[in-house]
Amino acid sequence: MKKLLLILLTVTTVYNVGAQIETPQPSPKAKFEQKVGLTDVTIEYSRPGVKGRKIFGGLESFGTVWRTGANANTIITFSDDVEIAGQPLKAGAYALFTKLISATEWEFIFYKDTNNWGTPKTIEANKIATTAKVEVEKIPFTVENLTIDINNMTNNGATLELIWENSYAAVPFTVPTEKLVSAAIDKVMNGPGEADYYAAAAYYLSEGKNMAVAMEYIDKAVEMTKDKPKFFYLRRQALIHAANGDKSGAIKAAKLSLKLSEEAENAGYIKMNKASLKAWGAL
């Protein structure tokens, strides 16, 4: 009996030691985080390799639903409500599946149940949050490992991109930046500081919206800092006044911004102010 117990103990010890050995995964896990506008987007997935195989139309047959990765679900999380290819999608986490319709058309499926291991045996309609059909482009080189990325970013949206083997597909999505910023501006403007006025004016300028309000805000920011004027505030003031058709106000602000940026030896602002003043016929 003692001998049997010793054997069992030895086997158990060897097994436990073996279970603690970490080895490379065939499809390594990846986590990607990106802020688009004010919305946080996170993607967690595994990255299988081509490894000399035919992937689309081979390993992954057309007419089937692919897990969009390997191992556990590929999960994409949005911190705010967004729109996927024009369709609303609530904030939250979704499993991302891909219906491989053909070599030239896929359909991305944003699925509410993220706890599947791989593709569900049956895609339940009530668990589909939204879908997006996209064209698939062929690329003239091979991408070895599945790559999911976010590109073409603006303040208001981006594209969710998938590239693997010789195929590329992208889904456009929009984020509620304008709604979030406007709400923040309305809240803060009850008792703003000069930095708040400046930030609000700069945002409106970047979006080309509410320019009369932008001029009101930037003028307040400049007035509040007149004892210690800031060349970058004045630069923004010049651009906003120009956008509102106030050329003389724009020139006045640009000249002071140029003077202060020269004193600060800021080459970038010196160059921008001189270019604007020349364009406005003041230099």
Secondary structure, DSSP 8 states (H G I E B T S, - for coil): -HHHHHHHHHHHHHHHHHHT-----SS-EEEEEEEETTEEEEEEEE--B-TT--TBTTTB-TTSEE-SSSSS--EEEESS-EEETTEEE-SEEEEEEEE--SSSEEEEEEES----SSS-SS--GGGEEEEEEEEEEEEEEEEEEEEEEEEEEETTEEEEEEEEEEEEEEEEEE--HHHHHHHHHHHHTTS--HHHHHHHHHHHHHHT--HHHHHHHHHHHHHHTTTS--HHHHHHHHHHHHHTT-HHHHHHHHHHHHHHHHHTT-HHHHHHHHHHHHHTT--
